[in-house]
Every structure is written in C-alpha cells, then in structure tokens.
Amino acid sequence: MVDGLDEVDEVLPGVNRLYLPTQLPVGVYLVVTTRPGNPLRIDCDLEELELRQDSVDNLTDIRTYLEEATTRVGIQAYLAKHQVESVEFVNHLMEKSQGNFIYLRYVLPEIEEGEYQDWELEAIPAGLQNYYTDHWKRMRGRDEAAWFEYKLPVVVALTLVEELISVDLIAEFAKVSERPRIRGILQEWREFLYETEVAPIKVVSRSGIGCITIVFEVF
C-alpha cells in the first residue's frame, strides 16, 4: 500500500516513481493513493476509485470516526464542560472538517488534550487552513518574547532543507544552543511530526502538504 504517491520525487524518464517493474508478478497487487494527474505507470489491469470530500461514503466514514471519538475521555470532558450533546458535537465537527480527515486528525487530539477546553464549539476553527492559522497564532501568543527569541527561528530552520536535518543543524541554523528548547518547540508542533527510531542520532525531515510545511521528526 502506497499513500501519497504524488509526493514522491520524480525519477528517471521511463521509470515509475517507485522503481517497480512495469509488470508485477502474479499475485502481487498495489493499492495507491495519489492526486489526479500523478499515476503509477504499471502495465496491468487498473481499477480507479475517486475519493471526493463531499461523497456520501466519505461523509459516512467521517461521521463514524467522530462518533467513535466522542467515547474518548478527553472528548467526554469537553462535552460535559460545555454541555454539548454527542450528536451536536459530531454534526458541528463534520461541517467544520469540510470532509477532510487531516483536519480531524489534528483537531480531535487537541480537543482531547484540553487545548480547546475554554473554547465554545462554534469557536473551534473551521477548515484545515483556518486550523493552521489558528495553530500558528496560538504558538506565538503563548509567549511573544520567546516566539521571536527562539521559537520562530527554530520553525524557520526546519524549512531550510528538503532532507533529513539533525537537531544539531537546527541549533546551528536557528542560533539556539539550548537543546531542551528545541525539543520543546518540536513538542508544541507534534501534530505535524512523525517519530521513529534511527540510532544513534536525531534527525528531522519535512514534506509539503497543501500550503504549509509539515515537519517529521525521526528518532
């Protein structure tokens, strides 16, 4: 299974993006997601399925996902504090998600962890772009002096390369010598981080999704 084929770098002419043979062995099947116009060149029978944000199937999956989320302890605490019924919560978040699972992937954990505990349901940002904007403002608003002193330089440092980057290089680029501060900033942006283990160093890579930079931290 391959998710996000369109994010794979272009390769040599005549070679498919995954360096797979043009004819797959008997019994081998691929399930690939990609944006329109970025096919995987394989000489085999192909079945295409278009996934639309407003499709009945997608919206049904989102409703099911949200209904399951309302059973989590943190979500239950939010509902109780704001006296919101589960059905109302599901309906609101379905509308705010605009059919985008990535939105829910970010917003639900923040609600669960108390980031929005003082926010009424209507005030939670609607749509992925508004969520990104809100996240940026919240990270800055917590301590504006710290934001300009070292938080923003670390975030900017993460955008300087398009490959793995070590924490040492982040420190060098950002002119921030305190490693705990760097790790604290990465923690604040954990919604956009992917962690795995690569001994014996820590590295960070990034990938563009939509109009923002997504940062992946590899441990």
N, C-alpha and C positions, 0 to 999 in steps of 0.2 A: 504494500500500500504506500502510495506517494501523495503527500499533501502539499499543495503549493508549488506545483511544477513550474509555474511562471516565474518563481523567484530564483530558480536555478540559473547560473551564469550560462551565457551562450558558449557553445563548443565549436569544434572544427566543422567546416561545411560537410554535409552529408552524414554527420554523426548525430544521433539523437542525444538529447540533453543528459541522459543518464548513462550513456556509453553502453547501452544494451544492444544485443544483436537485433537485426531487423526482423528476424523470425525467432519466435520464442519456442523453446522445447515443448513437447506435448505435455499437457497437464499443468503448465505454468500460466497464471493469469495475473494481470495487473489491474489495480483499482487506483486511478489517478485523478486528483482534483487540480484544476488549472483555470485561469481566466480565459475568456474567449480569445481565439487567435494564437494560442500557445499549445498546439497539440504535441503529443509524443509520437514521433514517426516510427511506427511498428507495422510490419506487413502481416496483419492478422485481422480477424473479424473484430469490428469495433461497435460497441453499443454506447451511445451518448445519452446522458441524462442531465438536463439543465436544472440547476438549483437556483431558484429565484427567492428573494427575500419575502415577497408577498404571496408566495404559493401557499395553497391550503396545507400541504404536507409540512412545509417549513413552519408555518404558524402553529400547527398542531403540535409539532415537536417542541417548539418554544413554550407553549402552554404546559405541556407535560413536564418539561425541565423546570419551569417556575413553580409548578405545583409541588414537585419534589423538594425544591429549595425551601419552601415555606415550613418544612418539618425540621429544619436545622435550628439549633438552639439560639444562635445569634439572630437569625431572622425572626424567630418567635419573640425574642426580647424586643426587637424593633417594633413588631406589630402590636405587642402589648403596650409599649410606652406610648405609641401614637394612636392607640385604639383603632387599628385598621384591621378589617377582616381579611382573611387569606385571599378570598375571591377578588376583593378590591385591589389588593397588592398585585396579584397576578395580572389583572386587567391593565393596571397602570404601567407595570414593567413591560408588558407586551407592547403597549403603544410606544413607550419611551425607547425600546430596543430597536424599533423600526425594522424588525425582522432580522437583526444582526446578533448572532451568537457571541461574537467577540465582545460586544457591549456587555452582555450578561456575564461573560467570563471575567470581566473587570469589576463591574458594579456590584454584583451579588456578594463576592468576598468582602468588599469594603463595607457593605451594609452589615454583613455578618460579624465583622470585626469591630464595628462601632464607629466607623469613620463618618457615617451619616446619622448618628444617633440623635442629634439635635435638629435634623432637617425633616420637615414635613415631606410626605410622599410626593407632593406636587413640585417641591423644590429640587428634587434629585434631577440632575441634568438629563436631557433627552437627546438621544443620538450619540454616536461614537465621537464625532468631532467635538460636541459640547462637553462630553466626558473628558476628553484630552485637555481641553481648555480649562475646565474646572480643576482637574488634577494639577496642572501647571500652576494655577493661581493658589491652590491650597498649599503646595510645596513651598511657594515663595512667601505666602502670607504668614506662615508659622513663625518665621524669624527673618525679617527682610535683611537685617545686617548680615546674618550668617549666609543668606542666599547669595548676596553679592560677594562676600568674602571667600567662600569656598564651595558652596553648593552648585551655583551656576557654572563656575569653572570646571567642576568635575563632569557635569552634564555635557558641557561643550567639548571636553576632552574625549568623551565617548563617541563623538561624531567625527573625529579627525581621521580615522582609518576605517577601512571597509573589510577588515580581517580581525583575527584574534588580537587582543591587546591585553597586556598584563596590568595588574594593579600598580606595579612599579612605573609603567609608562603613563598610566592615568595620573599618578602623582607628579611625574615629571612634566607632562603637558599642562596640568592644572595648577602647578606650583603649590600643591598641597602636600605637605610632608607627613601629616598625621594619618596613618592607615586606618585607624578606627573611624575617623570622619568619613573617609571614602567608603568604607563598608556600611556606615550608617546611611549614607546617601543612596547607595545601591539598595539598601533595605527599604528605603522610602519609595523607591521605584520598582519594588519587587513584582508588581503586576506585569511589568514588561520584561522580566528576567526569566531565563531558563537556566537551571542549575544542574550540573552533572559533575562527575569527579574526573579530573585529569591530573594525576600526580606528576611532579611534586609542586607545580606552580598554579597560580590562579590566573585565568585569562578571561577576557570579555570580548564578545563579538556582537555585531549589530546587523539588523536587516530592516529594510524599509517596508512598511505596510501602510498603504494609503498615503497620507501626507505627513506622517510623523516617523521618527526613528525609533524602532524597537531595539532594545538592548538585551543581549543574552549574556548572563554571567556563567562561566564554566568553571567549576571547582574540580 
